[in-house]
Amino acid sequence: MHRILVVNSSTRQGRFSDGIATWAVQRLKERGDFIVDLLDLRDHPLPFFDDTPPVYHPREYADEGVARLARQIDAADGYVFLVAEYNHGYTAVLKNALDHTFVEWRRKPVAFIGWGNVGGARAIEQLREVAVEFEMAPLRHAVHVLPDVMRAARERGGQADSALLAPLEPRLDLLADDLAWWTEALATARSAEVR
Ligand SMILES: Cc1cc2nc3c(=O)[nH]c(=O)nc-3n(C[C@H](O)[C@H](O)[C@H](O)COP(=O)(O)O)c2cc1C
């Protein structure tokens, strides 16, 4: 079975992303065709990147914290980024994590779940461009959580739960079906390459 890494890209106190992470991981696991892990960037506090570009020394990391993060990324066959939108971009902590690594993401698909005034669409579009630089395959089908859901979650204490997110399940299923296709196709192609 292929391994999917769900990346929680918000680390701030009181983050909305926790409810999204619980929902996405549970629903992806329920399919039974992926091994699903959660990568919470809170568990990987890294210094601001200030080294030589990792592309020049693939998988060689002096910092054990970066090496630990890189191993988790490397072990995955595909990714789902949970995308908070900050000032029309994605989070600085995600960009920093990306800049610390490189080849681990290569030739693997990435799908996006975003939230915010336009469902994180602006931040997701930026991430699609960045994903290409990492030679990832950014996927079309995304989940956009809009302010109606965020407002309702706030009124219930802050987190979106599976009942509030239920109308978005068909979108998540479409994302997951597409991710399954690309994960299989690219894993097959990668394994043929190393033989
Ligand atoms: C620094 C900052 C900037 C923000 N900028 C935007 C924005 O440009 N567009 C938007 O839709 N929401 C914006 N928001 C609101 C976020 O969508 C909202 O706070 C959301 O909960 C962030 O995700 P998180 O709680 O998981 O960090 C911003 C929030 C913060 C903290």
The ligand as an ORCA input file, in Angstrom:
! r2SCAN-3c Opt
* xyz 0 1
  C      -1.229     36.447      9.608
  C      -2.584     36.095      9.033
  C      -2.916     36.507      7.774
  C      -4.127     36.138      7.198
  N      -4.392     36.476      5.904
  C      -5.460     35.925      5.286
  C      -5.629     36.051      3.884
  O      -4.845     36.647      3.188
  N      -6.692     35.447      3.311
  C      -7.603     34.725      4.045
  O      -8.528     34.180      3.459
  N      -7.471     34.598      5.379
  C      -6.417     35.169      6.011
  N      -6.254     35.020      7.365
  C      -7.296     34.359      8.136
  C      -7.065     32.872      8.108
  O      -7.726     32.310      6.999
  C      -7.590     32.228      9.389
  O      -6.978     32.841     10.504
  C      -7.307     30.749      9.427
  O      -7.859     30.237     10.624
  C      -5.812     30.460      9.365
  O      -5.546     29.085      9.471
  P      -4.948     28.480     10.833
  O      -5.892     28.922     11.943
  O      -4.945     27.003     10.654
  O      -3.581     29.060     11.021
  C      -5.052     35.397      7.949
  C      -4.711     34.985      9.242
  C      -3.483     35.307      9.775
  C      -3.108     34.790     11.150
*
